[in-house]
């Protein structure tokens, strides 16, 4: 028991010294800035993907998935899915992704309709 206490004391001192259990405000600020830059770069990537090929339904669907996951930008995600589905109404993955976003928005009945459409187009979609 005594050795466990000594080991824990050594470990906690090591973690404190290396900065693992303290918050250096300069490091935290740098991490926030880096995170924001990565998000902006990602957003530009997905926006550029559809700009480069605006008739690519899959690109629109992937862009929608990004916006669904990026801070819950659900309206932009839905706009992307809708554009993808205008181009390819038989895209089961896009229907499924749209249903996921609608579910995230609390629009369960609309989500179920999208999931049903996805399952009719590709019955294996829920087996993965």
C-alpha positions as CSV (number, residue, x, y, z in Angstrom):
1,X,0.0,0.0,0.0
2,X,2.9,2.3,0.9
3,X,4.5,1.7,-2.5
4,X,1.3,2.4,-4.4
5,X,1.1,5.8,-2.6
6,X,4.7,6.6,-3.5
7,X,4.1,5.5,-7.1
8,X,1.0,7.7,-7.4
9,X,2.9,10.7,-5.9
10,X,5.7,10.2,-8.4
11,X,3.3,9.9,-11.3
12,X,1.3,12.9,-10.3
13,X,4.5,15.0,-10.0
14,X,5.6,13.8,-13.4
15,X,2.3,14.7,-15.0
16,X,2.3,18.1,-13.3
17,X,5.9,18.9,-14.5
18,X,5.3,17.9,-18.1
19,X,2.1,20.0,-18.2
20,X,-0.3,17.2,-18.6
21,X,-2.5,18.1,-15.6
22,X,-2.2,21.9,-15.8
23,X,-3.7,24.3,-18.3
24,X,-1.2,26.7,-19.9
25,X,-3.4,29.4,-21.4
26,X,-1.0,30.0,-24.3
27,X,-1.2,26.4,-25.3
28,X,-5.0,26.3,-24.9
29,X,-5.3,29.5,-27.1
30,X,-3.0,28.0,-29.7
31,X,-5.1,24.8,-29.8
32,X,-8.3,26.8,-30.3
33,X,-6.7,28.8,-33.1
34,X,-5.3,25.6,-34.7
35,X,-8.7,23.9,-34.4
36,X,-10.5,26.9,-36.0
37,X,-8.0,26.9,-38.9
38,X,-8.5,23.1,-39.4
39,X,-12.3,23.6,-39.5
40,X,-12.0,26.4,-42.0
41,X,-9.7,24.4,-44.2
42,X,-12.1,21.4,-44.1
43,X,-15.0,23.6,-44.9
44,X,-13.2,25.1,-47.9
45,X,-12.3,21.6,-49.1
46,X,-15.9,20.4,-49.1
47,X,-17.2,23.6,-50.6
48,X,-14.5,23.4,-53.3
49,X,-15.4,19.8,-54.0
50,X,-18.9,20.8,-55.1
51,X,-17.8,23.9,-56.9
52,X,-15.4,21.9,-59.0
53,X,-18.1,19.4,-60.0
54,X,-21.5,20.8,-59.3
55,X,-23.3,18.0,-61.0
56,X,-21.7,15.3,-58.8
57,X,-24.5,14.1,-56.4
58,X,-22.0,12.1,-54.3
59,X,-19.9,15.3,-53.7
60,X,-23.1,17.1,-52.5
61,X,-23.9,14.2,-50.2
62,X,-20.4,14.2,-48.7
63,X,-20.5,17.9,-48.2
64,X,-23.8,17.5,-46.4
65,X,-22.2,14.9,-44.1
66,X,-19.5,17.4,-43.3
67,X,-21.9,20.1,-42.4
68,X,-24.0,17.7,-40.3
69,X,-20.9,17.0,-38.3
70,X,-19.3,20.4,-38.3
71,X,-21.0,22.1,-35.3
72,X,-24.4,20.9,-36.3
73,X,-24.9,23.1,-39.4
74,X,-28.0,21.1,-40.2
75,X,-29.6,23.6,-42.6
76,X,-26.6,23.7,-44.8
77,X,-26.3,19.9,-44.6
78,X,-30.0,19.6,-45.7
79,X,-29.4,22.0,-48.6
80,X,-26.5,19.8,-49.8
81,X,-28.5,16.6,-49.5
82,X,-31.4,18.1,-51.4
83,X,-29.1,19.2,-54.2
84,X,-27.5,15.8,-54.3
85,X,-30.9,14.1,-54.4
86,X,-32.1,16.5,-57.2
87,X,-29.1,15.2,-59.2
88,X,-29.6,11.5,-58.2
89,X,-32.9,10.7,-56.5
90,X,-31.8,7.0,-56.2
91,X,-28.8,7.8,-54.0
92,X,-29.6,5.6,-51.0
93,X,-26.6,6.9,-49.0
94,X,-27.8,10.5,-49.5
95,X,-31.3,9.6,-48.3
96,X,-29.8,7.9,-45.3
97,X,-27.5,10.8,-44.5
98,X,-30.4,13.3,-44.9
99,X,-32.4,11.1,-42.4
100,X,-29.6,11.2,-40.0
101,X,-29.5,15.0,-40.1
102,X,-33.3,15.3,-39.7
103,X,-33.0,12.9,-36.7
104,X,-30.4,15.2,-35.3
105,X,-32.8,18.1,-35.7
106,X,-35.5,16.2,-33.9
107,X,-37.6,15.8,-37.0
108,X,-38.2,12.1,-36.4
109,X,-41.1,11.6,-38.9
110,X,-39.2,13.2,-41.8
111,X,-36.1,11.2,-40.8
112,X,-38.1,7.9,-40.9
113,X,-39.4,8.7,-44.3
114,X,-35.8,9.3,-45.5
115,X,-34.6,6.0,-43.9
116,X,-37.5,4.1,-45.5
117,X,-36.6,5.6,-48.9
118,X,-32.9,4.6,-48.4
119,X,-33.9,1.1,-47.4
120,X,-36.2,0.7,-50.5
121,X,-33.4,1.8,-52.8
122,X,-30.7,-0.3,-51.1
123,X,-32.0,-2.9,-48.6
124,X,-28.4,-3.6,-47.4
125,X,-27.9,0.0,-46.2
126,X,-28.8,-0.9,-42.6
127,X,-26.8,-4.1,-42.5
128,X,-23.4,-2.3,-42.3
